[in-house]
Amino acid sequence: MDSFMSGSQFGVKIGWRVGIFISLTLGFPFIVYGLVVATGARSIGGAAGALAVVAGIYLKPIIILGFLVSLLSPCWKRMRSLGLPGATGLLVPFLVLMDAMYFFVAGAHWGVAFSLGIWRVNLPMFAMVALAMLVAMSVARVDDRPPGERFGIAGTICGFLAIILLATALLTAGTTWWFMVKIWFMSPGGPVARIPLPALLLHWASVIKPFVCAAFCVAIAVVTYRSRSDRGGRSPGGSGSVVRPPPAVSPGPSGAVFGRR
């Protein structure tokens, strides 16, 4: 998993994965309709709706999980190629996972959300941040200098905001996942699931969520711009050669060209 991956290679790999995932999400109603027609459930009263619910409950998690797994290797390799720890690339699938509830309900039969007790889903802000990260990772320039020298204070701020974003995601979407798991696996007639965190903390986490997402997107945009504007980096094609300006030349007295020292 440590082989070099250029920005163009990463963009192509991620583009295919994101495109297929969006196509399956938007086209899921047509997939369900095909199953209903193929099984002949339309001719049986109530069978079509039941099949749509079952298909949503069992097929949607497979699609989402497959997409998350497909992001692991490219994101790891690209971050390693950028000179950063490969584990930082795992923030992308983690953010998508935090909004997986949205993609689980999107395009599915209304009975899927009703049967699982999902009454409302929020705008997938974390998934939008993950998409911004994918774009930044695609266009960022590889540089041989240490990360601290390349990004400066912008890189430090970006890392600090990444920690806050991670904590915010765990306090908002993470607690929602914990609550849903407790509901799904709680024995009938058992106690009501409770979130073992102060309500005020969860409230403020939801309040600052859009601001943290916006600030992190601005930070990665600045870091990406610095990687593209500074000299000394490798070409986006990944040839490994260092881009240096040509030496200045001046004509000699006899008309010959000599390099200036």
N, C-alpha and C positions, 0 to 999 in steps of 0.2 A: 504493500500500500504506500510505499515511499517513492514511487517513480514520479518523474516530473510531469506536470500537466499544465499546458499553456492555457491562456484565457480563452482562446478560440475553441480549443478542445473541450474545455469545461462548459462553455456556452452551448455547444452542440449537444453534449450529453445531457445537460440540465434542461435544455429546450425541449428535447424529446420527452423527457420524463414529465415535465410540467404540462406539456401539451397533451400527452396521453391521459394524465390525471384529470385535467380540466374537461377533456372530451368525455371521459367516463362519468364524471360528476354531472355534467350538463345532459349527457345522453342516457343517464340511468333510467328515466321514465320510459324511454324507448326499449331499453333492455328488459325492463319488467313487462312491458306490453308484449314483447316477443315471447317471453316465458309464458304469459297468460294464453297467448294464441297457440303456442306449441303444445301446451298441456291440455288445452280444451277447457280451461277453467271458466271461460265466459258462459258456457252453457249450464253451469251449476250456480245456483243462487248463493251469493256471498263468497264463493270460492276465489273469485278474481281478487277481491280485496284482501282476503286472508293470504293468498299467495304473494301479493304485493308487499304485505307487511313482513312476511317471512323472508322474502328476497332482500328487503331493505335491512333487516336485522342481521342476516348472515353474509350477504354479499358486500355491503358497504364497508364493514370493518376489514375485509380482505383487501379491498381496493386501497383503502387508506393505509393499511399496514404495508402493503406492497410498495406504495409510493414512498413511505418513510424509509424503508429499508434500502430502496434504490438511491436515496440521497446520501447515504452514509459514506460510501467509498469515494465518490467524486468530491464531496465537500472536504473530506479528510485530505485527499491528495492535493487539492487546490490550495488549501491553507498551508500545507507543507511546502508546496512549490513557492508560495509567497513568503516563505521564511518565518511563518508563524506556527505555533503548536497545532498539530492536526486536530486536537480535541476542540479547538475553537470553532472548527467547521461544523461540529455536531450541534451547535446552537441553532442551525437552520432546521434540521428535522425536529428538534425539541420544540421550537416555536410553532411549527406546523402541528405537532401533536397537541399543543395547548389549545389550538382552535379546531381540533379534530371533531368536536361535537357539532360545530357548524357544518362541516363537510358530511358528517354522518346524517344530518337531517336534510341538507340541501338535495333536492331532486328525488327524495324518497317519498313514499306514501305518507299521508298525514297520520295514519295509524301507527307508524313506526315511532314517532315522537310521543304520541299519546300512550302507547303501550309501555314505554320506558320512563314515563313521567317527565319528559322534557317539554316544558311549557314555553320557554323562550331561549333563543340563542342570540348572542351579541355579535356585532360586526367583527369579522376575523382580523383584528388589528395585528396580532402576533404573526399571523400568516403573511400579512402585507409586509411586515418588517423582514420576515424571512425571504420574501421575494426581492426586497430591496438589497438584502445581503447577497443574494445570488447574482444580481446585476452587478453589484460592486465587485464581487469576486471575479466576474467575467472580464471586466474592463480594467482592473488594477494591473499595474505594471510590476513585473518581477524585478527585484533589486537585490544586489549582493551585500548592501550595507546592513548593519544591525537594525532591528525594528525601531529601537529608541532613537537612532540617528535619522532614520527615514521619516518617521511620523511626528517626532517631537511631542509637544504637549497635546497635540490633537489625538495621537495614539493613546496617551494616558487617559484623556477624557473619554475616549471611545471604550477603553477597557473598563473604566469606572462605571459608565452608563450600561455596559453589558451586564455587570454584576447587579445593578439596580433592576434592569429589565428582567433578568433571571428570577430575582426575588419577587418582583411584581407578578410575573407569570405564575409562579408557584402559589402566591397568595390569592390570585383571582381564579384563573382557569384550573390550576392545580387542586384547589379546594373543591371546585365544582366536580372534577373527576373523582375525588375522594368521596364526595357525597353520593355521586351516582353509583360507584362501586358498592358502597354500603347499602344503597337501595336495592341494587340488583341481587346481591348475595345475602341480604338479611333474611332470616327465617320468618315465615308468616307469623304475624302476631307479636313480633319482637319489638324492642324499643325503637323509637324514632331516631334516625341517624342525626348526630350532632357534630358540627365542625369544631374541633378542639382548639380554636383560636379566638381571640377577642374580636367581637363584632366591629369595634371601632377600627382595628387594624385592617380588617378586610374592607371596610368602607373606604378608608383613605387609599388603600391600594387600588381600588376601582376608580377613585377620583383621579389619581395621578397617572393611571395607565395610559391614556392617550398622549399626555405630555412626555412621558418617558419614551414611548414609541417614536414620537416625532423627534425628540432630541437625539435618540440613537441613530435615526435615519440621517439626520443632519451631520452627525459625527462621522458616520461611515462615508458619507458623501465627501466631507472634507479630507478624510484620510485617503480616499481613492483619488481625489484631485491632486493631492500632494505626491502620490505615487506616480501619477501620469506627468506631472509638471517638472519634478526634480530630475536632474541628470544623473547618470551613473547606473541606471537600471538596465535590465535586459530587455530585449525587444519582446512585444506581446506574443510573437510567434514561438518563443521558447527555444531559440537557437543557442542560448547560453552566452552569446558574445556580448561584451560590454559596449554600449553605445557611447562614443566619444566624438567631440567635434573635430573636424579636420584641422591640421596645423595651418597657421596663417603663412602666406607666401608673399614675396615681393620681388619684382623684376630687378635683376642686377644691372650693372652699367652696360653690359654687352647685349642686354635683351634676354639673357637666360634667366630662369626662374630658380631662386634659391629659397630654402626653407628658413624662416626666421627663428632664431634660437632665443 
